Amino acid sequence: MRAPNARDTALRVLVRCRTAGAWADAALAAQLRRDGLSGPEAALCSRIVYGVMQNRLLLDFYLGAYC
């Protein structure tokens, strides 16, 4: 099994926020600790998570139009 990367971790956080109603900051901090990410990988993961959360309505609109 390969080590988790920023994208895998971000997906886990976003799924937890969507399905369990978790707060992004708490879920992100916990998942970063569990996956052992730090430095640039943790920074990329954070940008992905917060970027998706900030633009969720816009992303849903475009995905709905595309699908």
N, C-alpha and C positions, 0 to 999 in steps of 0.2 A: 504494500500500500504506500502511495506517495504522500509526502508531507503536504498539509494544507497550504494553499497560497491565498493571496489577497482576494481573488475572485470567488473562490470556494467559500471563504469565511464571510464575505459580503453577502453571498446568496443565502447562507444559513441565517444571518442576522435579519435580512429582509423577509425571509419566510417566517421567522419567529415573530417579527413585528406584524406581519399581515395575518397570520393564523392565530396567534396567541394574544395579540394586542399589546405586545411588549413595547416599552419605550426604547427608541433607537439607541440612545446613549448608554443605557444600562445593558441592553442586549449586546451592543458592540463591545463594550469593555469586557463583559464576561466571555464572549466568544474569542476575543483577541487573547485573553489569558488561557483559555482552553486550548486554542490552536498554537499558542506560543509564538505569535507574530509580533515583531517589533521593527523599529526603524522604517525603512522605505515601504516594506510590505504592509505594515500597520497603517501607515499614512495613506497608501493607495486604497486600502480597504475602507478606511474612514471616509475618503472622498467619494468612493462609489456609493456607500450607504447613505451619506448625507445628501449627495447629489440626487439620488433616486427619491429619497423622502421629500426633498424640496420640490422636485418636478413631477411628483407622482400623478397629479391630475393631467398634466400635459402629456406625459408618457401614456397614460391610460387612454386619452383621447386619440393619439396617433396609432396606438396599437389596435384600438377598436375600429378605427377607420381602415387600417391595413388588413385586419383579420375579417 
